């Protein structure tokens, strides 16, 4: 998609800016003066109603009504604070106070008795830890003598629990049908608040979460890292030139897994797609064999560190109250050892199975049939001739143009080394044997589309023909873009020498002529012999404010159409200042990670959102990122999805649904392996349709309830397993954004994901469950036993 600065008919006397109104067209159209008839209005309403959604909604309402009458009153229970009737402040209770409140409260009748040594129905919640008591102790430990909030287990009204289930089910159904996740999840939480099921404050409380704030700051950090070009250079070195599929996949898997461990896996895949596409052409391997593994290994690497993916940040945030017995949130490298082992096992499966028929891209069968058609289409394509000069002792000096695969870059139509024909080179030297050999002092001429020129300018080791003129534009490279301009019949470009005078073009138009006119790929005309005439298309690099504001009238008089090429700002690496800034960006990222990982006391108070805030401020100060780019890099939709998921998760917890689900899981799944496998499957199934960070926020409360029901379960281990499961979705392209990103390049279908992804998902589950069981810390059950014959009895404490 290309955005037009303005568009007028050629030869018109006045060129006015094109305005796009909210109702489409080339301007704001007036609303019709007549009022719609009532029947017409009704017809339109009926057309917009989805029958499937209507039936589902009515069915859920009926289930709520039926369940309220028929389900046992004690089915849904939840913990809630209780305040003394005399107005005693919430804070300051002792164990005896909590016990007395439980005995005297009518809302908790029948829930305070101790039956056969089962879990009590009252507990004391401190600021950072929770303690459960079976009986009053004769001699309580000092830590148990503290005061806190009194929490009592109580029955939740059935209609509230069923309403929460209905709203959650309807929200998931809407997301599966393609509705916007952020609207549906936040809207569902708002509906529950309106019904009085949850508090009003809980609807948007997720936006104030430290994890959500930290995640928001990681987006501009990842954008700044990708702009340095360091990652692209590292990838080019690691990928190399393997001759067969298996070594190629090994190189790709190792490099992408390591990269996605410290950079957002979505950003990693976006950066690697053009690199892998060009690399696949160069090593003669079908992209369909590489693109799906690229997405899968990026997902595996995203769980290695806390900054690798958004779901890791959310997992650390929603579990911090109970993680490590409440002594601190999940560390940045807590999951690294487990995730690396899982990545090695699953990555080996991906590499081995990629060479089989399981990863036979649906596009491979018709490659031959479509070849002739592709040639015919290429004959009608147009491009610009652009010349690049080889730098002395640069990375391209002495290299082979064909082996580097530069002809296969997207948008490159033709390429040749100047003077590389079999005849005389023009300098009296002998004829060249290798026509693609590049060396200092020679140039390479490309016929390319704007997208191809953007890719070529990212390659180091040469300079474009107009490099000197581009340097005169100044340092505001973020404000410069490529523009395609159609020359008018009475244009100054034809009647004056402005195109031949770079200084005048810069002063009057704020631009540099990069290439043009645009010609057919079959044209035999040399670029120096193509004349500029009315209707010719030229390619400029110009400041956006000059085209739209400062010199807008000049551009309108000279051109009938000016089109901005998106994402065409020049690279910000290569110069001395660029190298220093890029080094500072990378060093800053390393220091942020170290500040979160090193076990020094003076760094113990730092959390991700604080360290990320300081790093973003540093990037702004050194101009590694602008305020506008920072704000545009923040993905508001993902943050709202997470906030809505946290709100719905709280609703399911306070209504006792989560505790009921956890109890049901433990009834059917006997033993740790079965419970862990069940948690994994629930996360994967839900993650096939819902954002992975939302899955973590929704299911995290269930892990607490499982540990409440069975103290032998390790909360840390369950959090690790949930993080691993929600961070990988191989079975459908809809479950993870990177799966959708690689579909066009690999030309995969939905069936390709089901066939190849299902086997690898099963392998990933096996490795995840086994590795977590081996490496997880022990459960946090601690028994404090006193003399049962004493007056106070026995205390059994589970600190989480």
BADREN-22876 format. One record per residue (C-alpha): x, y, z; residue in one letter; residue number from 1. Coordinates in steps of 0.25 Angstrom, whole numbers, always signed. Example, Ala and Ser with C-alpha at 12.3 -4.5 7.8 and 13.67 -1.06 7.14 Angstrom:
# residues 2
    c1    c2    c3 rest  nr
   +49   -18   +31    A   1
   +55    -4   +29    S   2
//
This chain:
# residues 800
    c1    c2    c3 rest  nr
    +0    +0    +0    X   1
    +5   +14    -4    X   2
    +0   +27    +2    X   3
    -3   +38    -7    X   4
    +1   +52    -3    X   5
    -8   +58   -13    X   6
   -15   +54   -26    X   7
   -21   +62   -38    X   8
   -24   +60   -52    X   9
   -12   +63   -62    X  10
   -13   +77   -68    X  11
   -23   +82   -58    X  12
   -22   +97   -55    X  13
   -22   +95   -40    X  14
   -17   +84   -31    X  15
   -24   +83   -18    X  16
   -20   +73    -7    X  17
   -28   +60    -7    X  18
   -37   +59    +5    X  19
   -42   +46   +10    X  20
   -55   +47   +18    X  21
   -60   +36   +28    X  22
   -70   +32   +17    X  23
   -60   +29    +7    X  24
   -58   +36    -7    X  25
   -49   +48   -10    X  26
   -56   +57    +1    X  27
   -66   +58   +12    X  28
   -80   +54    +6    X  29
   -93   +60   +11    X  30
  -102   +51   +18    X  31
  -115   +49   +11    X  32
  -126   +59   +15    X  33
  -137   +48   +16    X  34
  -140   +40   +28    X  35
  -139   +25   +26    X  36
  -153   +18   +26    X  37
  -155    +9   +39    X  38
  -156    -4   +30    X  39
  -143    +0   +24    X  40
  -136    +2   +37    X  41
  -142   -11   +42    X  42
  -136   -18   +30    X  43
  -122   -13   +32    X  44
  -122   -17   +46    X  45
  -126   -31   +43    X  46
  -115   -32   +32    X  47
  -105   -28   +43    X  48
  -109   -38   +53    X  49
  -101   -51   +53    X  50
  -111   -63   +55    X  51
  -100   -71   +60    X  52
   -96   -61   +71    X  53
  -111   -58   +74    X  54
  -114   -73   +76    X  55
  -101   -75   +85    X  56
  -105   -63   +93    X  57
  -119   -68   +96    X  58
  -114   -82   +99    X  59
  -104   -76  +109    X  60
  -115   -68  +116    X  61
  -124   -80  +117    X  62
  -112   -88  +123    X  63
  -110   -77  +133    X  64
  -125   -77  +137    X  65
  -126   -92  +138    X  66
  -113   -94  +145    X  67
  -117   -84  +156    X  68
  -129   -92  +159    X  69
  -123  -106  +158    X  70
  -108  -105  +162    X  71
  -104  -108  +177    X  72
  -103   -95  +185    X  73
   -89   -99  +190    X  74
   -83  -102  +176    X  75
   -76   -89  +174    X  76
   -68   -84  +186    X  77
   -57   -73  +187    X  78
   -49   -65  +197    X  79
   -53   -52  +201    X  80
   -49   -41  +211    X  81
   -59   -40  +223    X  82
   -60   -27  +232    X  83
   -65   -28  +246    X  84
   -79   -22  +248    X  85
   -75   -12  +258    X  86
   -66    -5  +247    X  87
   -53   -10  +251    X  88
   -43    -7  +240    X  89
   -40   -17  +230    X  90
   -25   -18  +234    X  91
   -20   -22  +247    X  92
   -27   -36  +249    X  93
   -20   -47  +257    X  94
   -23   -62  +255    X  95
   -33   -62  +267    X  96
   -40   -50  +261    X  97
   -42   -57  +248    X  98
   -47   -69  +255    X  99
   -57   -62  +263    X 100
   -62   -54  +250    X 101
   -64   -67  +243    X 102
   -72   -73  +254    X 103
   -81   -61  +256    X 104
   -83   -58  +241    X 105
   -96   -62  +235    X 106
   -91   -62  +221    X 107
   -80   -73  +224    X 108
   -89   -82  +232    X 109
   -85   -96  +231    X 110
   -71   -92  +225    X 111
   -64   -90  +238    X 112
   -64  -104  +244    X 113
   -52  -113  +242    X 114
   -56  -127  +236    X 115
   -47  -138  +237    X 116
   -35  -129  +236    X 117
   -39  -123  +223    X 118
   -34  -109  +219    X 119
   -40   -99  +228    X 120
   -50   -88  +223    X 121
   -42   -76  +229    X 122
   -29   -70  +226    X 123
   -20   -58  +229    X 124
   -14   -51  +217    X 125
    -2   -42  +219    X 126
    +4   -32  +210    X 127
   +13   -41  +203    X 128
   +10   -55  +208    X 129
    -2   -64  +211    X 130
    -3   -74  +222    X 131
   -14   -84  +224    X 132
   -17   -90  +238    X 133
   -23  -103  +242    X 134
   -25  -100  +257    X 135
   -20   -90  +267    X 136
    -6   -92  +272    X 137
    -2   -92  +286    X 138
   +11   -85  +283    X 139
   +10   -78  +270    X 140
   +23   -75  +262    X 141
   +27   -60  +262    X 142
   +24   -59  +247    X 143
   +10   -64  +250    X 144
    +7   -54  +261    X 145
    +6   -43  +251    X 146
    -7   -37  +247    X 147
   -13   -36  +233    X 148
   -26   -37  +225    X 149
   -36   -47  +229    X 150
   -41   -55  +218    X 151
   -53   -65  +219    X 152
   -57   -75  +208    X 153
   -72   -73  +205    X 154
   -82   -77  +195    X 155
   -83   -69  +183    X 156
   -98   -67  +177    X 157
   -99   -77  +166    X 158
  -104   -66  +156    X 159
   -92   -58  +157    X 160
   -83   -70  +155    X 161
   -91   -75  +143    X 162
   -92   -61  +137    X 163
   -77   -60  +138    X 164
   -76   -74  +130    X 165
   -86   -69  +120    X 166
   -79   -56  +117    X 167
   -66   -62  +116    X 168
   -71   -73  +107    X 169
   -78   -63   +98    X 170
   -65   -54   +98    X 171
   -57   -66   +93    X 172
   -67   -70   +83    X 173
   -67   -55   +77    X 174
   -52   -56   +76    X 175
   -52   -69   +69    X 176
   -61   -63   +59    X 177
   -52   -51   +56    X 178
   -56   -40   +66    X 179
   -46   -31   +72    X 180
   -40   -37   +84    X 181
   -38   -24   +92    X 182
   -52   -20   +90    X 183
   -58   -33   +93    X 184
   -50   -36  +106    X 185
   -51   -22  +112    X 186
   -66   -21  +108    X 187
   -68   -34  +115    X 188
   -62   -29  +127    X 189
   -70   -16  +127    X 190
   -83   -25  +125    X 191
   -80   -33  +138    X 192
   -77   -20  +145    X 193
   -90   -14  +141    X 194
   -97   -26  +146    X 195
   -90   -25  +159    X 196
   -82   -38  +158    X 197
   -69   -31  +159    X 198
   -65   -17  +164    X 199
   -64    -5  +155    X 200
   -49    -3  +158    X 201
   -45   -17  +153    X 202
   -49   -15  +139    X 203
   -37    -6  +135    X 204
   -28   -10  +147    X 205
   -19   -18  +137    X 206
   -15    -5  +130    X 207
    -8    -1  +143    X 208
    -1   -14  +144    X 209
   +14   -13  +145    X 210
   +15   -25  +135    X 211
    +6   -17  +125    X 212
   +14    -5  +126    X 213
   +27   -12  +125    X 214
   +22   -19  +112    X 215
   +18    -6  +106    X 216
   +32    -1  +108    X 217
   +39   -13  +102    X 218
   +32   -10   +88    X 219
   +40    +3   +85    X 220
   +53    -4   +91    X 221
   +51   -15   +81    X 222
   +49    -5   +70    X 223
   +62    +2   +73    X 224
   +70   -10   +73    X 225
   +65   -15   +60    X 226
   +68    -1   +54    X 227
   +83    -2   +57    X 228
   +85   -13   +46    X 229
   +94   -21   +56    X 230
   +84   -33   +56    X 231
   +83   -33   +40    X 232
   +99   -34   +40    X 233
   +99   -45   +50    X 234
   +89   -53   +43    X 235
   +96   -52   +30    X 236
  +109   -57   +36    X 237
  +102   -69   +44    X 238
   +93   -73   +32    X 239
  +104   -75   +22    X 240
  +103   -83   +10    X 241
   +98   -98   +13    X 242
   +96  -107    +2    X 243
   +85  -116    +7    X 244
   +72  -114   +16    X 245
   +77  -120   +29    X 246
   +89  -111   +31    X 247
   +81   -99   +27    X 248
   +70  -102   +37    X 249
   +80  -104   +48    X 250
   +87   -91   +45    X 251
   +73   -84   +44    X 252
   +68   -90   +57    X 253
   +80   -87   +66    X 254
   +81   -73   +61    X 255
   +67   -69   +62    X 256
   +65   -76   +75    X 257
   +76   -68   +81    X 258
   +71   -55   +75    X 259
   +57   -57   +79    X 260
   +61   -60   +94    X 261
   +65   -45   +95    X 262
   +57   -38   +85    X 263
   +42   -39   +83    X 264
   +39   -52   +74    X 265
   +29   -44   +66    X 266
   +40   -34   +63    X 267
   +50   -45   +60    X 268
   +41   -52   +50    X 269
   +38   -38   +43    X 270
   +53   -35   +42    X 271
   +56   -49   +37    X 272
   +45   -51   +27    X 273
   +52   -43   +16    X 274
   +66   -49   +20    X 275
   +61   -63   +19    X 276
   +53   -61    +6    X 277
   +66   -56    -1    X 278
   +75   -67    +6    X 279
   +65   -78    +1    X 280
   +67   -73   -13    X 281
   +82   -72   -12    X 282
   +83   -86    -6    X 283
   +73   -92   -16    X 284
   +63   -97    -5    X 285
   +48   -95    -6    X 286
   +43   -84    +4    X 287
   +32   -93    +9    X 288
   +43  -102   +15    X 289
   +48   -90   +24    X 290
   +37   -81   +27    X 291
   +29   -89   +36    X 292
   +41   -94   +44    X 293
   +45   -79   +45    X 294
   +32   -76   +52    X 295
   +33   -89   +61    X 296
   +47   -87   +66    X 297
   +44   -72   +69    X 298
   +33   -76   +78    X 299
   +42   -86   +85    X 300
   +53   -75   +87    X 301
   +42   -65   +92    X 302
   +41   -73  +106    X 303
   +56   -74  +109    X 304
   +56   -60  +116    X 305
   +46   -51  +121    X 306
   +48   -40  +110    X 307
   +47   -50   +99    X 308
   +32   -49   +98    X 309
   +20   -42  +104    X 310
   +14   -55  +110    X 311
   +26   -56  +119    X 312
   +25   -42  +124    X 313
   +10   -45  +127    X 314
   +13   -58  +134    X 315
   +23   -51  +143    X 316
   +13   -40  +147    X 317
    +1   -49  +150    X 318
    +9   -59  +158    X 319
   +18   -50  +166    X 320
    +9   -51  +179    X 321
   +11   -66  +180    X 322
   +24   -68  +172    X 323
   +36   -73  +181    X 324
   +27   -73  +193    X 325
   +23   -59  +191    X 326
   +38   -54  +192    X 327
   +39   -49  +178    X 328
   +34   -49  +164    X 329
   +39   -59  +154    X 330
   +53   -55  +150    X 331
   +58   -51  +136    X 332
   +66   -65  +134    X 333
   +57   -74  +143    X 334
   +51   -81  +132    X 335
   +64   -81  +123    X 336
   +69   -95  +126    X 337
   +56  -102  +125    X 338
   +53   -94  +112    X 339
   +66   -97  +106    X 340
   +64  -112  +108    X 341
   +50  -111  +102    X 342
   +55  -103   +90    X 343
   +66  -113   +87    X 344
   +57  -125   +88    X 345
   +46  -118   +80    X 346
   +56  -112   +70    X 347
   +62  -125   +67    X 348
   +48  -130   +64    X 349
   +45  -118   +54    X 350
   +58  -120   +47    X 351
   +57  -135   +45    X 352
   +42  -135   +41    X 353
   +44  -123   +32    X 354
   +50  -132   +21    X 355
   +38  -141   +21    X 356
   +25  -140   +14    X 357
   +19  -134   +27    X 358
   +25  -121   +22    X 359
   +22  -121    +8    X 360
   +17  -107    +5    X 361
    +4  -107    -3    X 362
   +11   -97   -13    X 363
   +22  -107   -17    X 364
   +13  -115   -26    X 365
    +9  -103   -35    X 366
   +23   -96   -36    X 367
   +26  -102   -49    X 368
   +12   -99   -55    X 369
   +13   -85   -51    X 370
   +26   -82   -56    X 371
   +22   -78   -70    X 372
   +11   -69   -64    X 373
   +21   -62   -55    X 374
   +30   -59   -67    X 375
   +19   -53   -75    X 376
   +15   -44   -62    X 377
   +30   -40   -61    X 378
   +30   -35   -75    X 379
   +20   -24   -71    X 380
   +26   -20   -59    X 381
   +33    -6   -58    X 382
   +45    -1   -50    X 383
   +56    +9   -49    X 384
   +70    +8   -53    X 385
   +79   +11   -41    X 386
   +95   +10   -40    X 387
  +103    +6   -28    X 388
  +118    +8   -27    X 389
  +127    -2   -20    X 390
  +134    +3    -8    X 391
  +149    +1    -6    X 392
  +152   -11    +3    X 393
  +137   -12    +6    X 394
  +130   -25    +9    X 395
  +126   -25    -6    X 396
  +140   -23   -12    X 397
  +144   -36   -18    X 398
  +130   -43   -17    X 399
  +121   -50   -27    X 400
  +108   -43   -30    X 401
  +101   -56   -33    X 402
  +106   -64   -21    X 403
  +101   -53   -12    X 404
   +87   -54   -17    X 405
   +85   -39   -19    X 406
   +77   -42   -32    X 407
   +67   -50   -24    X 408
   +64   -39   -14    X 409
   +49   -35   -15    X 410
   +47   -24   -25    X 411
   +60   -26   -32    X 412
   +57   -29   -47    X 413
   +71   -28   -53    X 414
   +85   -26   -49    X 415
   +98   -25   -56    X 416
  +113   -21   -53    X 417
  +117    -9   -61    X 418
  +128   -13   -72    X 419
  +126   -28   -69    X 420
  +122   -32   -83    X 421
  +131   -42   -90    X 422
  +136   -31   -99    X 423
  +146   -20   -95    X 424
  +143   -13   -82    X 425
  +146    +1   -87    X 426
  +159    +3   -79    X 427
  +168    -5   -88    X 428
  +168   -18   -79    X 429
  +166   -32   -84    X 430
  +152   -37   -85    X 431
  +146   -42   -72    X 432
  +144   -57   -69    X 433
  +133   -55   -58    X 434
  +123   -45   -62    X 435
  +118   -44   -47    X 436
  +131   -41   -41    X 437
  +130   -28   -33    X 438
  +142   -20   -30    X 439
  +146    -6   -25    X 440
  +144    +5   -35    X 441
  +133    -2   -43    X 442
  +118    +0   -42    X 443
  +106    -9   -42    X 444
   +93    -5   -49    X 445
   +80   -10   -44    X 446
   +66    -9   -50    X 447
   +57   -10   -38    X 448
   +44    -6   -32    X 449
   +44    +4   -20    X 450
   +43    -8   -11    X 451
   +56   -14   -17    X 452
   +63    -1   -16    X 453
   +59    +0    -1    X 454
   +65   -14    +1    X 455
   +78   -11    -7    X 456
   +81    +2    +1    X 457
   +81    -7   +14    X 458
   +93   -15    +8    X 459
  +106    -9   +13    X 460
  +119    -8    +4    X 461
  +114    +1    -7    X 462
  +109   +15    -9    X 463
   +97   +19   -18    X 464
  +101   +28   -30    X 465
   +94   +41   -23    X 466
  +100   +38   -10    X 467
  +107   +52    -9    X 468
   +94   +59   -12    X 469
   +87   +51    -1    X 470
   +97   +55    +9    X 471
   +93   +70    +6    X 472
   +79   +67   +11    X 473
   +84   +67   +25    X 474
   +83   +58   +37    X 475
   +67   +57   +39    X 476
   +67   +43   +32    X 477
   +54   +39   +39    X 478
   +47   +51   +32    X 479
   +51   +46   +19    X 480
   +44   +37    +9    X 481
   +44   +32    -5    X 482
   +33   +38   -14    X 483
   +29   +34   -28    X 484
   +24   +47   -36    X 485
   +17   +47   -49    X 486
   +22   +59   -57    X 487
   +12   +69   -62    X 488
   +12   +75   -77    X 489
   +15   +89   -72    X 490
   +24   +84   -60    X 491
   +37   +92   -56    X 492
   +44   +79   -58    X 493
   +42   +80   -73    X 494
   +43   +95   -75    X 495
   +55   +98   -66    X 496
   +68   +91   -62    X 497
   +64   +88   -48    X 498
   +66   +73   -50    X 499
   +80   +75   -55    X 500
   +84   +84   -43    X 501
   +84   +76   -30    X 502
   +86   +89   -22    X 503
   +74   +96   -27    X 504
   +65   +84   -26    X 505
   +69   +83   -11    X 506
   +67   +98    -9    X 507
   +53   +99   -16    X 508
   +47   +85   -14    X 509
   +55   +79    -2    X 510
   +58   +67   -10    X 511
   +68   +59   -18    X 512
   +66   +51   -31    X 513
   +69   +37   -28    X 514
   +65   +30   -41    X 515
   +56   +31   -53    X 516
   +48   +31   -62    X 517
   +42   +18   -59    X 518
   +43    +8   -71    X 519
   +38    -6   -75    X 520
   +46   -18   -71    X 521
   +47   -21   -86    X 522
   +52    -8   -90    X 523
   +65    -8   -97    X 524
   +68    +7   -94    X 525
   +80   +10   -85    X 526
   +76   +19   -73    X 527
   +84   +30   -78    X 528
   +77   +31   -91    X 529
   +62   +30   -86    X 530
   +57   +45   -87    X 531
   +48   +51   -76    X 532
   +35   +55   -82    X 533
   +20   +58   -78    X 534
   +15   +46   -71    X 535
   +29   +41   -67    X 536
   +30   +35   -53    X 537
   +42   +40   -45    X 538
   +47   +35   -32    X 539
   +51   +45   -22    X 540
   +56   +45    -7    X 541
   +50   +57    +0    X 542
   +46   +62   +13    X 543
   +31   +59   +17    X 544
   +29   +73   +22    X 545
   +34   +79    +9    X 546
   +25   +71    +0    X 547
   +13   +73    +9    X 548
   +15   +87   +14    X 549
   +27   +96   +11    X 550
   +28   +93    -4    X 551
   +14   +87    -6    X 552
   +10   +97   -17    X 553
   +23   +95   -24    X 554
   +21   +80   -24    X 555
    +6   +82   -29    X 556
   +10   +90   -40    X 557
   +21   +81   -45    X 558
   +14   +67   -43    X 559
    +0   +62   -45    X 560
    +2   +51   -35    X 561
   +12   +49   -23    X 562
   +12   +36   -16    X 563
   +20   +34    -3    X 564
   +26   +20    -2    X 565
   +24   +15   +13    X 566
   +36   +10   +21    X 567
   +46   +16   +12    X 568
   +54   +25   +21    X 569
   +69   +23   +19    X 570
   +77   +14   +28    X 571
   +82   +19   +41    X 572
   +95   +11   +41    X 573
  +108   +12   +34    X 574
  +114   +26   +38    X 575
  +123   +29   +49    X 576
  +112   +35   +58    X 577
  +102   +24   +54    X 578
  +112   +13   +59    X 579
  +114   +20   +72    X 580
   +99   +22   +74    X 581
   +96    +7   +70    X 582
  +107    +2   +80    X 583
  +101   +10   +91    X 584
   +87    +4   +87    X 585
   +92   -10   +88    X 586
  +100    -7  +101    X 587
   +88    -1  +107    X 588
   +80   -13  +105    X 589
   +91   -22  +111    X 590
   +91   -13  +123    X 591
   +76   -14  +125    X 592
   +77   -29  +125    X 593
   +88   -30  +135    X 594
   +81   -20  +144    X 595
   +70   -30  +145    X 596
   +78   -42  +146    X 597
   +90   -39  +155    X 598
   +88   -43  +170    X 599
   +93   -30  +176    X 600
   +86   -23  +187    X 601
   +86    -9  +181    X 602
   +79   -15  +169    X 603
   +69   -23  +176    X 604
   +58   -12  +176    X 605
   +58   -11  +160    X 606
   +47   -17  +152    X 607
   +45   -18  +138    X 608
   +37    -6  +136    X 609
   +47    +3  +143    X 610
   +59    -2  +136    X 611
   +51    -1  +122    X 612
   +47   +13  +125    X 613
   +61   +17  +128    X 614
   +66   +10  +115    X 615
   +55   +17  +106    X 616
   +59   +30  +112    X 617
   +73   +28  +109    X 618
   +69   +24   +94    X 619
   +61   +37   +93    X 620
   +73   +45   +98    X 621
   +83   +39   +88    X 622
   +72   +40   +77    X 623
   +72   +25   +75    X 624
   +57   +27   +74    X 625
   +48   +38   +73    X 626
   +36   +41   +82    X 627
   +26   +39   +70    X 628
   +33   +26   +66    X 629
   +33   +21   +81    X 630
   +18   +24   +82    X 631
   +15   +17   +68    X 632
   +23    +5   +73    X 633
   +15    +2   +85    X 634
    +4    -8   +81    X 635
    -8    -2   +88    X 636
   -17   -14   +83    X 637
    -8   -24   +90    X 638
    -8   -16  +103    X 639
   -23   -15  +103    X 640
   -25   -30  +101    X 641
   -16   -33  +113    X 642
   -24   -23  +121    X 643
   -37   -29  +117    X 644
   -32   -43  +120    X 645
   -27   -39  +134    X 646
   -41   -34  +137    X 647
   -48   -46  +132    X 648
   -38   -55  +140    X 649
   -41   -47  +152    X 650
   -56   -49  +150    X 651
   -55   -64  +148    X 652
   -46   -64  +161    X 653
   -56   -56  +170    X 654
   -68   -63  +165    X 655
   -62   -77  +169    X 656
   -61   -82  +155    X 657
   -46   -84  +155    X 658
   -47   -92  +168    X 659
   -58  -100  +162    X 660
   -49  -103  +150    X 661
   -37  -106  +158    X 662
   -45  -116  +166    X 663
   -50  -123  +154    X 664
   -37  -124  +148    X 665
   -31  -131  +160    X 666
   -43  -140  +161    X 667
   -40  -145  +147    X 668
   -25  -144  +146    X 669
   -18  -152  +156    X 670
    -3  -149  +159    X 671
    +6  -138  +155    X 672
    +8  -143  +140    X 673
    -7  -144  +138    X 674
    -9  -130  +144    X 675
    +2  -123  +137    X 676
    -2  -130  +123    X 677
   -16  -125  +126    X 678
   -11  -110  +129    X 679
    -3  -111  +116    X 680
   -15  -116  +107    X 681
   -24  -105  +113    X 682
   -14   -94  +110    X 683
   -11   -99   +96    X 684
   -26  -101   +92    X 685
   -29   -87   +97    X 686
   -17   -81   +91    X 687
   -21   -86   +77    X 688
   -31   -75   +77    X 689
   -27   -65   +88    X 690
   -15   -56   +89    X 691
    -4   -64   +97    X 692
    -3   -53  +107    X 693
   -18   -53  +110    X 694
   -17   -68  +112    X 695
    -7   -66  +123    X 696
   -15   -55  +130    X 697
   -27   -64  +129    X 698
   -21   -77  +134    X 699
   -12   -72  +144    X 700
   -22   -72  +155    X 701
   -26   -86  +152    X 702
   -11   -90  +156    X 703
   -13   -84  +170    X 704
   -26   -92  +172    X 705
   -19  -105  +168    X 706
    -8  -102  +178    X 707
   -19   -99  +189    X 708
   -26  -112  +186    X 709
   -13  -120  +185    X 710
    -1  -114  +193    X 711
    +8  -124  +186    X 712
    +7  -117  +173    X 713
   +19  -107  +171    X 714
   +13   -93  +167    X 715
   +26   -89  +161    X 716
   +26  -101  +152    X 717
   +12   -99  +148    X 718
   +15   -85  +144    X 719
   +27   -90  +136    X 720
   +18  -100  +129    X 721
    +7   -89  +126    X 722
   +18   -80  +120    X 723
   +23   -91  +111    X 724
   +10   -95  +106    X 725
    +4   -82  +104    X 726
   +16   -77   +96    X 727
   +15   -88   +86    X 728
    +4   -91   +76    X 729
    +8   -99   +64    X 730
    -6  -106   +61    X 731
   -12   -94   +54    X 732
    -8   -81   +47    X 733
   -18   -73   +56    X 734
   -12   -76   +69    X 735
    +1   -68   +68    X 736
    +4   -55   +60    X 737
   +17   -61   +54    X 738
    +9   -72   +48    X 739
    +1   -62   +40    X 740
   +13   -54   +36    X 741
   +21   -66   +29    X 742
    +9   -71   +22    X 743
   +10   -63    +9    X 744
   +25   -65    +8    X 745
   +24   -80   +10    X 746
   +11   -81    +3    X 747
    +5   -90   +14    X 748
    -9   -94   +16    X 749
   -17   -96   +28    X 750
   -15  -111   +26    X 751
    +0  -110   +25    X 752
    +0  -105   +39    X 753
    -9  -116   +44    X 754
    -1  -127   +38    X 755
   +13  -122   +42    X 756
   +10  -114   +54    X 757
    +2  -125   +61    X 758
   +13  -134   +62    X 759
   +23  -124   +67    X 760
   +12  -119   +77    X 761
   +12  -132   +83    X 762
   +27  -133   +84    X 763
   +27  -120   +91    X 764
   +17  -124  +101    X 765
   +25  -136  +105    X 766
   +38  -129  +106    X 767
   +31  -117  +114    X 768
   +24  -126  +124    X 769
   +37  -135  +126    X 770
   +46  -123  +127    X 771
   +38  -115  +137    X 772
   +36  -128  +146    X 773
   +51  -130  +146    X 774
   +55  -115  +148    X 775
   +44  -109  +156    X 776
   +46  -105  +171    X 777
   +39  -113  +181    X 778
   +25  -110  +186    X 779
   +24  -100  +197    X 780
   +17  -108  +208    X 781
   +23  -106  +221    X 782
   +17  -113  +234    X 783
   +18  -107  +247    X 784
   +14  -117  +257    X 785
   +11  -115  +272    X 786
    +6  -124  +283    X 787
    -8  -128  +279    X 788
   -12  -130  +293    X 789
    -9  -116  +296    X 790
   -20  -106  +298    X 791
   -17   -99  +284    X 792
   -16  -112  +276    X 793
    -8  -113  +263    X 794
    -4  -103  +253    X 795
    -1  -107  +238    X 796
    +4   -95  +230    X 797
    +5   -94  +215    X 798
   +12   -82  +211    X 799
   +11   -78  +196    X 800
//
